[in-house]
Amino acid sequence: MSDDDGLKPINDSDMDSMFVLPLSIIPLQTPALQSAKLIKNVRLRSAVEIFSDVQTGSGQVDVEGLPAMFGWPVDQVHPDLGIIRRLALLPSYDVYSLRISLREHGIPVNDYAALKLSPEKAAELTRYMIMFTRPLMKMIYSGEDVQVDSYDDLMKLFRDPDIKKARQRLETMAESLGIDIFDVPRFLEDYGDTFMS
């Protein structure tokens, strides 16, 4: 993305924030909303921030004020309004809680790769992840020498080139957790996102 095509890249600080959701990652129909952000304002209420500048301040619109601003019909709910209303109800916009909530609410995303912390913030949180995942790994792999220092290490356990061994690990995990083997990937996704949030 560049300034030449009218789009601005998402700032790392926005994705590291619990209070900012760049709407460019959500497939909305209204072009003006693509450069806007959904924010939790100083009152912790959700608002659409149309612009923000050091000199001009923050131009915020209440979610329910969007139909008047964009001339949407009042007799039916515009698709963008429906999505933004659901997003506005979320308690936080940190990327990991957001990933879980978007999956739960069936809200599509333009680019899931955008739902990442900056490399600096991810590295900062990795040491906490180790404490969070170690009990799970000990419970499931008590007899094996398993080293998990990052979420990627956890995922590598299930991408073992030895297909039989990888399947056995998946079956062990599913049995330990009391879930179907096909639910393990979703569980791991939610587990990782819950930890990071």
PyMOL commands that set and color helices and strands:
alter all, ss='L'
color gray80, all
select helices_A, chain A and resi 3-5+12-16+23-25+31-35+63-70+79-88+95-105+112-114+119-140+151-157+163-177+181-196
alter helices_A, ss='H'
color red, helices_A
select strands_A, chain A and resi 20-22+37-40+46-53+57-62
alter strands_A, ss='S'
color yellow, strands_A
deselect
rebuild
show_as cartoon
